[in-house]
Amino acid sequence: MLSFYKYISQFQKLCRPGIRRAVSVMILIALIVLGLQNSSQSRGNSVLDELEKTNPSSPVSLESEKTGEIVLSVDRKNSTSPIHQVENRVASIVAVTPRNPAPAEKAKAKRKKRMPAKTIQEMNQMLLSSGLSSLSVLTQGPSASDLQILEAKAQIMNAPVVENDLDLYSPVFRNISMFKRSYELMEKTLKVYIYKEGKKPIFHSAQLTGIYSSEGWFMKHLAASRRFLVDDPSMAHLFYMPFSSSILRFEFYIPGDHNHDRVIAYLKNYVATIAAKHPFWNRTGGADHFFVACHDWVPDVTAQTMANAIGAICNADLAADFVMGKDVSLPETNVRSIENPVRGIGGRTAKRRPILAFFAGRMHGYVRPLLLQHWENKDPDMKVFGPLPKGGGGKKMTSYAEYMRSSRYCICPRGNDVNSPRVAEAIFYECVPVIISNNFVPPLFEVLNWEAFSVVVAEEDIPRLKEILLSIPEKKYLALQTGVKKVQRHFLWHLKPERYDLFHMILHSLWLNRVLRRR
């Protein structure tokens, strides 16, 4: 190798400078190629293995969203050597991965990972460490509404101690003093602007019955509010994007097709429209914007378009796109009567509940079949069924509601997704909910103390379910059921909103997460 370099040195002295430079470049390229070829056989396979773990998909041409510029185009049909395979795999990763992944893309990547089940105590700690920090970073100086938010935060963090409140039951709240002060400030201060963009039926209208009705009742009440709405967006603390996820799904759904690309593109176009027409989305990156949406698709279809906004969603899955301290867990309320949304609520006293635990329902997901496998027709104290038969045929059958009214504990297992309308139904019928859904964030988690009125059981503990419930002392059960009765008012819809009802509780959680949010 030394003689080779001496030969090159003598050759360079005989050539003109321009030729010497060209020859030097050619020699450098030749050395690199020789080095790669000598090491490719030993390293090629291991590098390919690592790249396969990172991105096993085939490379495609990708156009830059912002400029329309072609980033990369790769053809691997005739590339068979290890070096070509490595180069093409690297090109694939470059083509499909942005240099600085956006929050939505990070959220989508997070959704694919499995997360160990979090206990309710671990969720409590996550909440404490997630939100008690500064406001969102603004690209411009703070507005008058931003300063009001800062002042509200200071008052909430230094709330006067409330010892005995005649209107609120303190055990069902995390911190009754902070909640009461925050709620009062919301009533006094909060102003919301509703974007007028978007056409019906997807925007500005929603269903008021069925399991997704929470989004509809919230939209209806906020649109009619005189206290909270403003016509001047410069005065707003929060900006509402009023779409119905259930109607959006209905309008775009093709039977058998679970691809959400069309819905994502539709919402992306909507966000682009309001961002181009108004300055407020770009001012905070959407951090002071929110949506209220209950369909199971919501985490998927909003992660790429509204990841920075506050999402009040029913499918509140920590292992997916739900962000503690930013998002709000929305109760899935199955309203059956528009004229009287509280019809039929209430249950029996603890002494008149002979059934230890009850569940009935269809076999969605993987948890419910396990529940039936271990407990269906296995124990007279555990009334666990599939779908209940319809009444008729001359035989009197116990209804679903009557089972809930007669049971001490109502089992609320997840279905295909983590949420279930049974959680709210159990509260309606004053039955202690038993939540079996790993990493499900219970509704209004930022303000409610779920340990005061529910039992959370890990999915893997289903075989021990009766043992766990019987281990709860009678005094503790009575306290839990009292908690259910007291918290019930915070889960109800009314024809006209009432103080501390579900409309105000959702709005308050949106307000609180905006005030305390960390960015």
Disulfide bonds with the S-S distance in Angstrom:
Cys294-Cys314 1.92
Cys410-Cys431 2.17
